[in-house]
Amino acid sequence: MERNYRRESLRRRRPLQTNLMILSALLLLPFSVQGAGDLTAQQPVELRVELGNKEDALRFFPDLIQLETGKLYRLILLNPSKQKHYFSSEGMSQAVFTRKVQINGKEGKPIAEVKGQIREIEVYPEGFAEWWFVPVKTGVFNDLKCTIPGHADEGMVGKIVIK
């Protein structure tokens, strides 16, 4: 009698175990499909953002930056003005994986690279920097600004959208 009870109990649990295994496989399926391909072989999407202009306007050109998760970007930050500016977005810094920031000399040749999490990049007058990154989190970030006192108040602000 006890042996029949155990068999009956096992028969009732098998469908539950099978259903749990199928459910687990279905939940993990998007993660296994997403990583297909060699993401390190991507060609970067090039974006240019000017920090001010030759007339010293306190603006980002453009002031709306749209990105997509999973794509490699090469953000070129140009400063054509006669004063330094900052490109700062705490929200964006938390939503991207930085591959590197490349600092270029006057001839445009790389002279240094910075790696790790980046919150702010200062670009000197008539200089430029390259920020290589991959967005890993979606969001709308209204916190793009130049953190030099008075610049954001004068309109040097922007928005970053990651889809």
C-alpha angles and dihedrals in degrees: 000000000000091000092054090049091055092049092050091048092051092049091055093049097049096072089049092050091046092050091050091051092050092047091050091051092050092050092051095045097086091053094051093048095045095064095056116132134020106296091185090067095063120127107232122248104235119222126178124204122181117212100214123324140251090280089057095246110172097231142105113240103235103018094190117067119187121196139171128221117251096025124113113236132194104201110195111202110200124187109195092167131095094245133061121259138191129225103207131168120153090188094054092045089058093047101052138065107226115218093182147316111230121207114205131202126228092279090054093251118136113258100169144007129210121201133191133045113345122200101168139013123201116207118194123222113295090000135115141204133195122224114196112196147144119223109231101174132048122231149119113254118192092177102091107129147139105252096206105118111270097008097098090044089055092053107275093137135111149172131249121200121192116190 
